Amino acid sequence: MGAEPETIAAIVAAHRAGTLTPAQTVARTYQRIRDHNDPAIFISLRDERDAVAEAEKLAARADAASLPLYGVPVAVKDNIDTLGFPTTAACPAFSYMPTHDSTAVARLRAAGAIIIGKTNLDQFATGLVGVRSPYGIPRNSIREDLIPGGSSSGSAVAVGAGLVPLTLGTDTAGSGRVPAMLNNIVGLKPSLGMISTAGLVPACRTLDCISIFALTVDDAALALSVMAGPDQADPFSRDRRLRPLTQFPANLRLGVPRNGQLIFFGDKKAEAAYADALKRWTALGAKLVEFDLEPFYETARLLYEGPWVAERYLVIKDLLASAPDTIHPVTREITAAGARLTAADTFSALYRLQGLRKIAERTFANIDALVLPTAPTAYTTAQVLANPIELNSRLGTYTNFVNLLDLCGLALPASMRADGIPFGITLLAPAGRDEMLASIGRVFHAETKLSLGAKGVVEAPLAPLPASSGDEIPIAVVGAHLSGMTLNGELTALSGKLIEATKTAPDYKLYALQTTPPKPGLLRVAAGKGASIELEIWSLSPSAFGKFVDAIPAPMAIGTVRLADGRSVKGFLVEPEVLSEARDITAYGGWRAYMKEAATK
Protein backbone atom coordinates (compact mmCIF):
# COMPACT_ATOMS: atom_id res chain seq x y z
CA MET A 1 0.00 0.00 0.00
CA GLY A 2 2.99 2.32 0.26
CA ALA A 3 2.59 5.16 2.72
CA GLU A 4 -0.16 4.70 5.28
CA PRO A 5 -3.18 6.96 4.82
CA GLU A 6 -3.14 9.74 7.44
CA THR A 7 -5.79 12.23 6.36
CA ILE A 8 -9.54 11.64 6.54
CA ALA A 9 -9.67 11.80 2.74
CA ALA A 10 -6.99 9.12 2.34
CA ILE A 11 -8.43 6.85 5.06
CA VAL A 12 -11.97 6.99 3.63
CA ALA A 13 -10.62 6.37 0.10
CA ALA A 14 -8.67 3.32 1.34
CA HIS A 15 -11.76 1.94 3.12
CA ARG A 16 -13.91 2.47 0.02
CA ALA A 17 -11.31 0.83 -2.21
CA GLY A 18 -10.97 -2.10 0.20
CA THR A 19 -7.18 -1.69 0.53
CA LEU A 20 -7.69 -1.15 4.25
CA THR A 21 -10.56 -2.10 6.54
CA PRO A 22 -11.98 0.18 9.23
CA ALA A 23 -11.04 -2.48 11.79
CA GLN A 24 -7.38 -2.28 10.66
CA THR A 25 -7.47 1.52 10.88
CA VAL A 26 -8.93 1.42 14.39
CA ALA A 27 -6.38 -1.20 15.51
CA ARG A 28 -3.59 0.99 14.09
CA THR A 29 -4.87 3.94 16.13
CA TYR A 30 -4.62 1.92 19.36
CA GLN A 31 -1.15 0.68 18.44
CA ARG A 32 -0.04 4.27 17.88
CA ILE A 33 -1.54 5.37 21.20
CA ARG A 34 0.47 2.63 22.94
CA ASP A 35 3.66 3.53 21.04
CA HIS A 36 3.23 7.27 21.70
CA ASN A 37 2.82 6.47 25.40
CA ASP A 38 1.49 9.75 26.76
CA PRO A 39 -1.14 9.04 29.45
CA ALA A 40 -2.13 12.75 29.61
CA ILE A 41 -3.71 12.89 26.13
CA PHE A 42 -6.84 10.86 26.90
CA ILE A 43 -8.97 11.13 30.01
CA SER A 44 -10.87 8.01 28.98
CA LEU A 45 -10.13 5.56 26.18
CA ARG A 46 -12.57 3.03 24.82
CA ASP A 47 -11.74 -0.67 25.04
CA GLU A 48 -9.95 -1.59 21.81
CA ARG A 49 -11.96 -4.79 21.18
CA ASP A 50 -15.18 -2.82 21.48
CA ALA A 51 -14.00 -0.19 18.95
CA VAL A 52 -12.75 -2.85 16.49
CA ALA A 53 -16.07 -4.71 16.78
CA GLU A 54 -17.92 -1.49 15.92
CA ALA A 55 -15.63 -0.98 12.91
CA GLU A 56 -16.38 -4.51 11.68
CA LYS A 57 -20.11 -3.99 12.12
CA LEU A 58 -19.90 -0.69 10.23
CA ALA A 59 -18.03 -2.30 7.30
CA ALA A 60 -20.79 -4.91 7.00
CA ARG A 61 -23.44 -2.24 6.33
CA ALA A 62 -24.66 -2.05 2.74
CA ASP A 63 -24.33 1.74 2.65
CA ALA A 64 -20.95 1.89 4.44
CA ALA A 65 -18.96 3.14 1.43
CA SER A 66 -21.29 6.12 0.94
CA LEU A 67 -20.70 7.43 4.48
CA PRO A 68 -18.58 10.61 4.40
CA LEU A 69 -16.50 9.58 7.45
CA TYR A 70 -16.54 5.83 6.72
CA GLY A 71 -14.52 4.16 9.50
CA VAL A 72 -12.62 7.30 10.59
CA PRO A 73 -11.39 7.12 14.21
CA VAL A 74 -12.27 10.29 16.14
CA ALA A 75 -11.53 11.60 19.64
CA VAL A 76 -13.70 14.12 21.50
CA LYS A 77 -12.75 16.81 24.01
CA ASP A 78 -13.97 15.76 27.44
CA ASN A 79 -16.45 18.59 27.87
CA ILE A 80 -18.66 17.23 25.04
CA ASP A 81 -21.12 14.45 25.94
CA THR A 82 -20.34 11.13 24.28
CA LEU A 83 -22.39 8.06 25.18
CA GLY A 84 -20.35 5.37 26.91
CA PHE A 85 -17.81 7.79 28.41
CA PRO A 86 -18.02 9.96 31.53
CA THR A 87 -17.97 13.72 30.88
CA THR A 88 -15.41 15.22 33.29
CA ALA A 89 -14.48 18.69 31.91
CA ALA A 90 -11.12 17.66 33.49
CA CYS A 91 -12.59 17.88 37.00
CA PRO A 92 -13.11 14.46 38.65
CA ALA A 93 -15.55 15.92 41.21
CA PHE A 94 -17.75 17.23 38.35
CA SER A 95 -17.82 13.94 36.38
CA TYR A 96 -21.15 12.44 35.22
CA MET A 97 -22.32 9.76 32.75
CA PRO A 98 -24.33 11.31 29.89
CA THR A 99 -27.55 9.58 28.84
CA HIS A 100 -27.05 10.34 25.13
CA ASP A 101 -24.58 11.75 22.62
CA SER A 102 -24.18 15.47 22.09
CA THR A 103 -25.68 16.46 18.73
CA ALA A 104 -22.23 16.98 17.18
CA VAL A 105 -21.06 13.49 18.19
CA ALA A 106 -24.34 11.90 17.04
CA ARG A 107 -23.84 13.47 13.59
CA LEU A 108 -20.24 12.24 13.40
CA ARG A 109 -21.36 8.69 14.26
CA ALA A 110 -24.16 8.86 11.67
CA ALA A 111 -21.51 9.80 9.10
CA GLY A 112 -19.49 6.65 9.87
CA ALA A 113 -16.99 7.92 12.46
CA ILE A 114 -15.83 5.66 15.29
CA ILE A 115 -15.33 7.45 18.63
CA ILE A 116 -12.33 6.03 20.46
CA GLY A 117 -11.89 8.30 23.47
CA LYS A 118 -12.24 11.56 25.38
CA THR A 119 -9.33 13.99 25.44
CA ASN A 120 -7.75 16.09 28.16
CA LEU A 121 -8.35 19.84 28.48
CA ASP A 122 -7.69 22.87 30.63
CA GLN A 123 -10.23 22.32 33.40
CA PHE A 124 -13.71 23.62 32.47
CA ALA A 125 -12.13 24.81 29.17
CA THR A 126 -10.64 27.79 31.01
CA GLY A 127 -7.21 28.49 29.54
CA LEU A 128 -5.17 28.58 26.34
CA VAL A 129 -2.22 26.69 27.75
CA GLY A 130 -3.11 23.02 28.28
CA VAL A 131 -1.39 22.78 31.67
CA ARG A 132 -4.44 23.24 33.97
CA SER A 133 -5.64 19.66 34.34
CA PRO A 134 -5.45 17.11 37.16
CA TYR A 135 -5.05 14.48 34.42
CA GLY A 136 -1.57 15.74 33.56
CA ILE A 137 -0.08 17.87 30.78
CA PRO A 138 -0.15 16.34 27.27
CA ARG A 139 3.26 16.53 25.59
CA ASN A 140 3.34 18.97 22.68
CA SER A 141 3.58 16.81 19.53
CA ILE A 142 6.22 19.04 17.86
CA ARG A 143 8.58 20.01 20.69
CA GLU A 144 8.22 18.37 24.09
CA ASP A 145 9.23 21.39 26.18
CA LEU A 146 6.44 23.57 24.69
CA ILE A 147 2.96 23.79 26.16
CA PRO A 148 0.45 21.75 24.12
CA GLY A 149 -1.87 24.76 23.98
CA GLY A 150 -5.35 24.80 25.42
CA SER A 151 -7.94 24.44 26.39
CA SER A 152 -8.32 21.67 23.77
CA SER A 153 -4.86 20.27 24.55
CA GLY A 154 -5.46 16.53 24.22
CA SER A 155 -7.50 16.94 21.03
CA ALA A 156 -4.81 18.98 19.25
CA VAL A 157 -1.96 16.71 20.35
CA ALA A 158 -3.88 13.57 19.26
CA VAL A 159 -4.10 14.93 15.70
CA GLY A 160 -0.58 16.40 15.67
CA ALA A 161 0.90 13.10 16.87
CA GLY A 162 -0.98 11.17 14.17
CA LEU A 163 -3.08 9.12 16.62
CA VAL A 164 -6.40 10.07 14.96
CA PRO A 165 -7.08 12.27 11.91
CA LEU A 166 -9.99 14.18 13.45
CA THR A 167 -10.84 15.49 16.91
CA LEU A 168 -13.40 17.84 18.37
CA GLY A 169 -12.33 20.76 20.52
CA THR A 170 -14.22 23.78 21.78
CA ASP A 171 -13.42 27.42 21.17
CA THR A 172 -14.81 30.19 23.36
CA ALA A 173 -11.70 32.40 23.42
CA GLY A 174 -9.22 30.65 21.11
CA SER A 175 -9.10 27.07 22.35
CA GLY A 176 -9.61 25.69 18.83
CA ARG A 177 -6.88 27.87 17.33
CA VAL A 178 -3.91 28.32 19.72
CA PRO A 179 -3.33 24.54 20.20
CA ALA A 180 -3.66 24.06 16.42
CA MET A 181 -0.74 26.43 15.85
CA LEU A 182 1.37 24.83 18.58
CA ASN A 183 0.90 21.36 17.03
CA ASN A 184 1.23 22.34 13.33
CA ILE A 185 -2.33 21.35 12.41
CA VAL A 186 -5.52 23.00 11.13
CA GLY A 187 -8.03 24.40 13.64
CA LEU A 188 -11.45 25.34 12.30
CA LYS A 189 -13.66 27.57 14.49
CA PRO A 190 -17.04 27.72 12.75
CA SER A 191 -19.59 30.50 12.84
CA LEU A 192 -21.47 30.55 16.15
CA GLY A 193 -24.50 28.27 16.14
CA MET A 194 -23.38 26.38 13.03
CA ILE A 195 -22.53 23.25 15.04
CA SER A 196 -25.03 22.56 17.82
CA THR A 197 -23.71 22.96 21.37
CA ALA A 198 -26.40 20.63 22.79
CA GLY A 199 -24.46 18.26 25.08
CA LEU A 200 -21.52 20.63 25.63
CA VAL A 201 -20.53 21.59 29.18
CA PRO A 202 -20.71 25.39 28.86
CA ALA A 203 -17.83 27.81 29.39
CA CYS A 204 -19.68 30.94 28.21
CA ARG A 205 -23.00 29.78 26.80
CA THR A 206 -23.48 32.85 24.62
CA LEU A 207 -20.06 32.40 22.98
CA ASP A 208 -19.34 28.67 23.03
CA CYS A 209 -18.47 26.88 19.88
CA ILE A 210 -17.47 23.28 19.05
CA SER A 211 -14.35 23.33 16.90
CA ILE A 212 -12.48 20.91 14.65
CA PHE A 213 -8.85 19.76 14.50
CA ALA A 214 -7.57 18.01 11.38
CA LEU A 215 -4.40 17.71 9.31
CA THR A 216 -5.81 19.53 6.26
CA VAL A 217 -8.41 22.19 5.54
CA ASP A 218 -10.37 19.83 3.28
CA ASP A 219 -10.62 17.28 6.11
CA ALA A 220 -11.80 19.96 8.55
CA ALA A 221 -14.37 21.31 6.05
CA LEU A 222 -15.73 17.80 5.44
CA ALA A 223 -16.16 17.26 9.19
CA LEU A 224 -17.91 20.63 9.48
CA SER A 225 -20.30 19.81 6.63
CA VAL A 226 -21.30 16.63 8.49
CA MET A 227 -21.98 18.39 11.80
CA ALA A 228 -23.37 21.74 10.59
CA GLY A 229 -27.06 22.51 10.59
CA PRO A 230 -29.81 23.59 12.95
CA ASP A 231 -30.76 21.66 16.09
CA GLN A 232 -33.98 22.03 18.09
CA ALA A 233 -32.15 20.93 21.24
CA ASP A 234 -29.83 23.95 21.20
CA PRO A 235 -31.42 27.37 21.78
CA PHE A 236 -28.25 29.02 20.37
CA SER A 237 -28.32 26.96 17.16
CA ARG A 238 -28.64 28.80 13.84
CA ASP A 239 -29.41 27.49 10.37
CA ARG A 240 -25.90 27.91 9.01
CA ARG A 241 -24.82 25.14 6.65
CA LEU A 242 -21.45 24.86 4.97
CA ARG A 243 -21.64 25.76 1.29
CA PRO A 244 -19.33 23.96 -1.17
CA LEU A 245 -15.74 25.19 -1.38
CA THR A 246 -14.85 27.37 -4.35
CA GLN A 247 -11.79 28.21 -6.43
CA PHE A 248 -9.31 30.79 -5.08
CA PRO A 249 -10.86 34.19 -5.88
CA ALA A 250 -9.20 36.58 -8.33
CA ASN A 251 -9.39 39.79 -6.27
CA LEU A 252 -9.05 38.65 -2.67
CA ARG A 253 -8.63 41.50 -0.15
CA LEU A 254 -7.02 40.55 3.17
CA GLY A 255 -6.87 42.85 6.18
CA VAL A 256 -3.55 43.33 7.97
CA PRO A 257 -3.08 45.55 11.05
CA ARG A 258 -1.66 49.05 10.73
CA ASN A 259 2.03 49.56 11.27
CA GLY A 260 2.97 49.27 14.94
CA GLN A 261 -0.28 47.59 16.05
CA LEU A 262 0.94 44.00 16.08
CA ILE A 263 2.16 42.56 19.37
CA PHE A 264 4.72 39.72 19.54
CA PHE A 265 6.02 40.28 23.12
CA GLY A 266 9.55 40.62 21.80
CA ASP A 267 9.46 37.38 19.76
CA LYS A 268 11.39 38.45 16.65
CA LYS A 269 11.16 35.00 15.06
CA ALA A 270 7.34 35.09 15.25
CA GLU A 271 7.33 38.60 13.79
CA ALA A 272 9.50 37.48 10.85
CA ALA A 273 7.35 34.38 10.33
CA TYR A 274 4.22 36.56 10.10
CA ALA A 275 5.89 38.85 7.55
CA ASP A 276 6.81 35.78 5.49
CA ALA A 277 3.23 34.52 5.63
CA LEU A 278 2.00 37.87 4.28
CA LYS A 279 4.49 37.62 1.39
CA ARG A 280 3.06 34.21 0.58
CA TRP A 281 -0.48 35.65 0.43
CA THR A 282 0.73 38.40 -1.91
CA ALA A 283 2.40 35.79 -4.11
CA LEU A 284 -0.95 33.95 -4.26
CA GLY A 285 -2.51 37.13 -5.65
CA ALA A 286 -4.15 38.59 -2.53
CA LYS A 287 -4.19 42.36 -1.99
CA LEU A 288 -3.22 43.35 1.57
CA VAL A 289 -5.34 46.17 3.02
CA GLU A 290 -4.49 47.92 6.29
CA PHE A 291 -7.13 48.11 9.03
CA ASP A 292 -7.27 49.38 12.61
CA LEU A 293 -6.80 46.51 15.05
CA GLU A 294 -7.34 48.63 18.20
CA PRO A 295 -11.14 48.11 18.46
CA PHE A 296 -10.51 44.34 18.19
CA TYR A 297 -8.01 44.52 21.07
CA GLU A 298 -10.57 46.46 23.09
CA THR A 299 -13.15 43.74 22.43
CA ALA A 300 -10.65 41.09 23.56
CA ARG A 301 -10.13 42.89 26.87
CA LEU A 302 -13.88 42.81 27.47
CA LEU A 303 -13.89 39.01 27.47
CA TYR A 304 -11.97 38.54 30.72
CA GLU A 305 -12.35 42.01 32.25
CA GLY A 306 -16.09 42.09 31.47
CA PRO A 307 -19.15 40.13 32.56
CA TRP A 308 -18.55 37.04 30.45
CA VAL A 309 -16.47 35.61 33.32
CA ALA A 310 -19.81 35.37 35.15
CA GLU A 311 -20.91 32.78 32.58
CA ARG A 312 -17.93 30.63 33.58
CA TYR A 313 -18.86 31.18 37.24
CA LEU A 314 -22.44 29.93 36.63
CA VAL A 315 -21.14 26.58 35.38
CA ILE A 316 -19.20 25.76 38.54
CA LYS A 317 -20.79 27.91 41.27
CA ASP A 318 -22.23 24.84 43.09
CA LEU A 319 -18.85 23.14 43.07
CA LEU A 320 -17.14 26.39 44.16
CA ALA A 321 -19.54 26.54 47.11
CA SER A 322 -19.44 22.87 48.13
CA ALA A 323 -15.93 21.66 47.23
CA PRO A 324 -13.69 24.54 46.05
CA ASP A 325 -10.54 22.46 46.59
CA THR A 326 -11.57 20.10 43.79
CA ILE A 327 -11.11 22.94 41.26
CA HIS A 328 -7.69 23.78 39.79
CA PRO A 329 -6.39 26.82 41.74
CA VAL A 330 -5.85 28.96 38.61
CA THR A 331 -9.31 28.10 37.25
CA ARG A 332 -10.79 28.88 40.67
CA GLU A 333 -9.07 32.28 40.82
CA ILE A 334 -10.32 33.27 37.33
CA THR A 335 -13.91 32.09 37.72
CA ALA A 336 -14.54 33.26 41.29
CA ALA A 337 -14.22 36.84 40.00
CA GLY A 338 -17.43 36.23 38.02
CA ALA A 339 -19.51 36.26 41.22
CA ARG A 340 -18.75 39.92 41.87
CA LEU A 341 -20.15 41.32 38.62
CA THR A 342 -23.44 43.22 38.64
CA ALA A 343 -26.27 43.44 36.13
CA ALA A 344 -25.22 47.05 35.53
CA ASP A 345 -21.69 45.87 34.64
CA THR A 346 -23.22 43.44 32.19
CA PHE A 347 -25.37 45.97 30.35
CA SER A 348 -22.55 48.49 30.28
CA ALA A 349 -20.30 45.91 28.58
CA LEU A 350 -23.06 44.85 26.16
CA TYR A 351 -23.52 48.46 25.05
CA ARG A 352 -19.78 48.85 24.47
CA LEU A 353 -19.66 45.54 22.61
CA GLN A 354 -22.49 46.64 20.31
CA GLY A 355 -20.48 49.73 19.39
CA LEU A 356 -17.40 47.61 18.72
CA ARG A 357 -19.46 45.24 16.56
CA LYS A 358 -20.46 48.18 14.34
CA ILE A 359 -16.81 49.16 13.94
CA ALA A 360 -15.95 45.56 13.01
CA GLU A 361 -18.76 45.53 10.42
CA ARG A 362 -17.29 48.65 8.81
CA THR A 363 -13.84 47.04 8.79
CA PHE A 364 -15.20 44.13 6.76
CA ALA A 365 -17.02 46.41 4.29
CA ASN A 366 -14.02 46.35 1.94
CA ILE A 367 -12.06 43.37 3.27
CA ASP A 368 -12.85 39.67 2.67
CA ALA A 369 -10.95 38.35 5.69
CA LEU A 370 -8.37 39.38 8.28
CA VAL A 371 -5.07 37.53 8.41
CA LEU A 372 -3.47 37.59 11.87
CA PRO A 373 -0.92 35.56 13.80
CA THR A 374 -2.77 32.75 15.60
CA ALA A 375 -0.78 33.61 18.73
CA PRO A 376 1.96 36.22 19.22
CA THR A 377 4.53 33.75 20.53
CA ALA A 378 4.93 30.29 22.07
CA TYR A 379 5.85 29.34 25.62
CA THR A 380 7.37 26.34 27.35
CA THR A 381 5.47 24.48 30.05
CA ALA A 382 8.02 25.68 32.62
CA GLN A 383 7.45 29.34 31.66
CA VAL A 384 3.65 29.02 31.94
CA LEU A 385 3.73 27.20 35.28
CA ALA A 386 5.91 30.04 36.63
CA ASN A 387 3.59 32.81 35.35
CA PRO A 388 0.23 31.14 34.63
CA ILE A 389 -2.26 33.97 34.18
CA GLU A 390 -0.21 36.61 32.36
CA LEU A 391 1.32 34.27 29.77
CA ASN A 392 -2.05 32.61 29.18
CA SER A 393 -3.68 35.95 28.46
CA ARG A 394 -0.90 36.90 26.02
CA LEU A 395 -1.72 33.81 23.98
CA GLY A 396 -5.27 35.14 23.49
CA THR A 397 -4.10 38.44 21.93
CA TYR A 398 -5.53 37.57 18.50
CA THR A 399 -8.26 35.13 19.56
CA ASN A 400 -10.28 36.55 22.46
CA PHE A 401 -12.36 39.00 20.40
CA VAL A 402 -13.52 36.55 17.73
CA ASN A 403 -16.69 35.07 19.23
CA LEU A 404 -17.73 38.36 20.84
CA LEU A 405 -17.77 39.84 17.31
CA ASP A 406 -19.47 36.75 15.77
CA LEU A 407 -16.61 35.95 13.39
CA CYS A 408 -15.63 32.57 11.96
CA GLY A 409 -11.98 31.54 12.04
CA LEU A 410 -9.54 29.15 10.42
CA ALA A 411 -6.11 28.56 12.02
CA LEU A 412 -3.50 27.37 9.54
CA PRO A 413 0.11 26.24 9.86
CA ALA A 414 2.30 28.89 8.19
CA SER A 415 5.90 27.86 8.82
CA MET A 416 8.32 25.97 11.03
CA ARG A 417 10.72 28.40 12.70
CA ALA A 418 14.46 27.78 12.79
CA ASP A 419 14.15 26.99 16.53
CA GLY A 420 11.67 24.18 15.82
CA ILE A 421 8.63 26.13 17.06
CA PRO A 422 5.61 26.07 14.72
CA PHE A 423 4.12 29.38 13.61
CA GLY A 424 0.54 29.76 12.40
CA ILE A 425 -1.86 32.35 11.06
CA THR A 426 -5.60 32.67 11.47
CA LEU A 427 -8.09 33.88 8.87
CA LEU A 428 -11.13 35.68 10.31
CA ALA A 429 -14.34 36.77 8.60
CA PRO A 430 -17.93 37.64 9.55
CA ALA A 431 -20.17 34.69 10.46
CA GLY A 432 -21.45 32.71 7.51
CA ARG A 433 -18.27 32.98 5.44
CA ASP A 434 -16.83 29.65 6.63
CA GLU A 435 -16.59 28.18 3.12
CA MET A 436 -14.71 31.26 1.87
CA LEU A 437 -12.08 30.89 4.61
CA ALA A 438 -11.70 27.19 3.81
CA SER A 439 -11.50 27.88 0.06
CA ILE A 440 -8.58 30.31 0.45
CA GLY A 441 -7.00 28.61 3.47
CA ARG A 442 -6.60 25.26 1.70
CA VAL A 443 -4.56 26.93 -1.05
CA PHE A 444 -2.34 28.81 1.41
CA HIS A 445 -1.69 25.67 3.50
CA ALA A 446 -0.77 23.61 0.42
CA GLU A 447 1.53 26.43 -0.72
CA THR A 448 3.54 26.30 2.54
CA LYS A 449 4.76 22.78 1.60
CA LEU A 450 4.79 22.01 5.34
CA SER A 451 4.47 18.41 6.43
CA LEU A 452 1.27 17.65 8.36
CA GLY A 453 1.33 17.54 12.16
CA ALA A 454 4.44 16.11 13.81
CA LYS A 455 4.96 12.93 11.83
CA GLY A 456 6.60 14.34 8.69
CA VAL A 457 3.59 13.35 6.56
CA VAL A 458 3.64 15.07 3.17
CA GLU A 459 0.39 16.79 2.15
CA ALA A 460 -1.16 15.25 -0.97
CA PRO A 461 -1.90 17.61 -3.87
CA LEU A 462 -5.15 19.50 -3.34
CA ALA A 463 -8.20 17.59 -4.54
CA PRO A 464 -9.79 19.33 -7.56
CA LEU A 465 -12.94 21.27 -6.73
CA PRO A 466 -16.10 21.09 -8.79
CA ALA A 467 -15.39 23.46 -11.68
CA SER A 468 -17.78 26.36 -11.41
CA SER A 469 -17.38 30.09 -11.04
CA GLY A 470 -18.56 31.68 -7.81
CA ASP A 471 -21.85 32.88 -9.32
CA GLU A 472 -22.89 29.57 -10.83
CA ILE A 473 -25.64 27.62 -9.07
CA PRO A 474 -25.23 23.83 -8.89
CA ILE A 475 -28.23 21.60 -9.63
CA ALA A 476 -28.48 17.84 -9.18
CA VAL A 477 -30.18 15.81 -11.94
CA VAL A 478 -31.11 12.14 -11.65
CA GLY A 479 -33.01 11.25 -14.83
CA ALA A 480 -33.69 12.42 -18.38
CA HIS A 481 -31.37 15.44 -17.89
CA LEU A 482 -28.29 13.25 -17.29
CA SER A 483 -25.56 13.65 -19.91
CA GLY A 484 -26.47 11.74 -23.05
CA MET A 485 -30.14 11.35 -22.01
CA THR A 486 -33.21 12.71 -23.83
CA LEU A 487 -33.59 16.05 -21.98
CA ASN A 488 -29.89 16.83 -21.45
CA GLY A 489 -30.12 19.39 -24.28
CA GLU A 490 -32.22 21.61 -22.01
CA LEU A 491 -29.16 22.05 -19.79
CA THR A 492 -26.58 22.44 -22.57
CA ALA A 493 -28.82 25.00 -24.35
CA LEU A 494 -28.56 27.13 -21.19
CA SER A 495 -24.72 26.77 -21.19
CA GLY A 496 -24.94 24.33 -18.29
CA LYS A 497 -21.64 22.67 -17.33
CA LEU A 498 -21.26 19.18 -15.91
CA ILE A 499 -19.39 19.52 -12.58
CA GLU A 500 -19.31 15.95 -11.27
CA ALA A 501 -21.04 12.61 -11.14
CA THR A 502 -21.76 11.49 -7.59
CA LYS A 503 -24.45 9.89 -5.40
CA THR A 504 -27.08 10.96 -2.91
CA ALA A 505 -26.91 10.14 0.79
CA PRO A 506 -28.49 6.70 1.45
CA ASP A 507 -31.83 8.35 2.22
CA TYR A 508 -33.63 8.27 -1.13
CA LYS A 509 -35.89 6.06 -3.27
CA LEU A 510 -36.18 6.26 -7.04
CA TYR A 511 -39.42 5.66 -8.98
CA ALA A 512 -40.14 5.29 -12.71
CA LEU A 513 -42.98 7.74 -13.47
CA GLN A 514 -45.58 7.29 -16.20
CA THR A 515 -44.52 10.38 -18.15
CA THR A 516 -43.50 11.15 -21.72
CA PRO A 517 -40.57 11.08 -22.13
CA PRO A 518 -39.96 8.58 -19.30
CA LYS A 519 -38.64 10.25 -16.14
CA PRO A 520 -37.74 9.10 -12.66
CA GLY A 521 -38.89 10.64 -9.39
CA LEU A 522 -36.48 10.96 -6.47
CA LEU A 523 -38.04 10.85 -2.99
CA ARG A 524 -36.36 11.56 0.35
CA VAL A 525 -37.12 8.87 2.96
CA ALA A 526 -36.00 8.31 6.55
CA ALA A 527 -32.22 8.28 7.10
CA GLY A 528 -30.75 4.94 6.08
CA LYS A 529 -34.11 3.62 4.84
CA GLY A 530 -33.33 4.30 1.19
CA ALA A 531 -30.30 3.91 -1.03
CA SER A 532 -27.59 6.08 -2.57
CA ILE A 533 -28.85 7.08 -6.03
CA GLU A 534 -26.49 8.08 -8.84
CA LEU A 535 -26.80 11.66 -10.03
CA GLU A 536 -24.91 14.38 -11.87
CA ILE A 537 -24.31 17.92 -10.67
CA TRP A 538 -24.51 20.60 -13.34
CA SER A 539 -23.96 24.31 -12.88
CA LEU A 540 -26.01 27.14 -14.37
CA SER A 541 -25.76 30.92 -14.21
CA PRO A 542 -28.40 32.48 -11.92
CA SER A 543 -30.52 33.62 -14.88
CA ALA A 544 -30.26 30.22 -16.60
CA PHE A 545 -31.10 28.50 -13.31
CA GLY A 546 -34.23 30.66 -13.03
CA LYS A 547 -35.32 29.84 -16.61
CA PHE A 548 -34.63 26.14 -16.12
CA VAL A 549 -36.58 25.88 -12.85
CA ASP A 550 -39.48 27.91 -14.26
CA ALA A 551 -39.93 25.38 -17.07
CA ILE A 552 -40.10 22.30 -14.84
CA PRO A 553 -43.50 20.55 -15.19
CA ALA A 554 -45.38 18.84 -12.36
CA PRO A 555 -44.93 16.38 -10.68
CA MET A 556 -41.26 17.39 -10.65
CA ALA A 557 -40.06 19.85 -8.00
CA ILE A 558 -36.78 21.43 -6.97
CA GLY A 559 -35.70 20.77 -3.40
CA THR A 560 -32.56 20.18 -1.39
CA VAL A 561 -30.73 16.91 -2.08
CA ARG A 562 -28.17 15.60 0.41
CA LEU A 563 -25.10 14.02 -1.17
CA ALA A 564 -23.17 11.00 0.05
CA ASP A 565 -20.30 13.19 1.28
CA GLY A 566 -22.60 15.31 3.44
CA ARG A 567 -22.96 18.31 1.11
CA SER A 568 -26.38 19.66 0.16
CA VAL A 569 -27.34 20.83 -3.34
CA LYS A 570 -30.55 21.92 -5.06
CA GLY A 571 -31.96 19.19 -7.29
CA PHE A 572 -34.94 17.32 -8.71
CA LEU A 573 -37.40 15.71 -6.32
CA VAL A 574 -40.89 14.35 -6.98
CA GLU A 575 -44.30 15.25 -5.50
CA PRO A 576 -45.16 12.09 -3.52
CA GLU A 577 -48.87 11.92 -4.48
CA VAL A 578 -48.07 10.58 -8.00
CA LEU A 579 -46.08 7.62 -6.70
CA SER A 580 -49.03 5.23 -6.22
CA GLU A 581 -48.90 4.55 -9.99
CA ALA A 582 -45.09 4.58 -10.23
CA ARG A 583 -42.66 1.67 -10.08
CA ASP A 584 -40.01 1.58 -7.32
CA ILE A 585 -36.68 1.26 -9.15
CA THR A 586 -34.44 2.10 -6.18
CA ALA A 587 -32.69 -1.27 -6.49
CA TYR A 588 -31.11 -0.17 -9.80
CA GLY A 589 -29.16 2.54 -7.97
CA GLY A 590 -29.83 5.07 -10.72
CA TRP A 591 -31.80 5.96 -13.86
CA ARG A 592 -29.07 4.90 -16.34
CA ALA A 593 -29.00 1.32 -15.05
CA TYR A 594 -32.79 1.12 -15.21
CA MET A 595 -33.00 2.58 -18.74
CA LYS A 596 -30.25 0.28 -19.93
CA GLU A 597 -32.26 -2.74 -18.82
CA ALA A 598 -35.52 -1.27 -20.19
CA ALA A 599 -33.81 -0.86 -23.59
CA THR A 600 -33.02 -4.59 -23.78
CA LYS A 601 -36.64 -5.61 -23.20
Secondary structure as UniProt FT lines:
FT   HELIX           8..17
FT   HELIX           22..36
FT   TURN            39..40
FT   STRAND          42..45
FT   HELIX           48..59
FT   TURN            62..63
FT   HELIX           64..66
FT   TURN            68..71
FT   STRAND          73..77
FT   TURN            78..79
FT   TURN            83..84
FT   TURN            89..90
FT   HELIX           92..94
FT   HELIX           103..110
FT   TURN            111..112
FT   STRAND          114..119
FT   HELIX           123..125
FT   TURN            134..135
FT   TURN            144..145
FT   HELIX           153..160
FT   TURN            161..162
FT   STRAND          166..170
FT   TURN            175..177
FT   HELIX           178..182
FT   TURN            183..184
FT   STRAND          186..189
FT   TURN            192..193
FT   TURN            198..199
FT   TURN            205..207
FT   STRAND          210..214
FT   HELIX           217..227
FT   TURN            232..233
FT   TURN            235..236
FT   TURN            250..251
FT   STRAND          253..257
FT   TURN            259..260
FT   TURN            265..266
FT   HELIX           268..283
FT   TURN            284..285
FT   STRAND          287..291
FT   HELIX           294..305
FT   HELIX           308..322
FT   HELIX           324..326
FT   HELIX           329..336
FT   HELIX           337..340
FT   HELIX           343..363
FT   HELIX           364..366
FT   STRAND          369..373
FT   HELIX           381..386
FT   HELIX           388..395
FT   TURN            396..406
FT   STRAND          407..416
FT   TURN            418..419
FT   STRAND          422..430
FT   TURN            431..432
FT   HELIX           434..448
FT   TURN            453..456
FT   TURN            470..471
FT   STRAND          473..477
FT   TURN            480..481
FT   TURN            483..484
FT   TURN            486..487
FT   HELIX           488..492
FT   TURN            493..495
FT   STRAND          497..504
FT   STRAND          508..513
FT   STRAND          519..524
FT   TURN            527..528
FT   STRAND          534..540
FT   HELIX           542..550
FT   TURN            554..555
FT   STRAND          556..563
FT   TURN            564..565
FT   STRAND          568..574
FT   HELIX           576..581
FT   STRAND          583..584
FT   HELIX           586..588
FT   HELIX           591..600
//
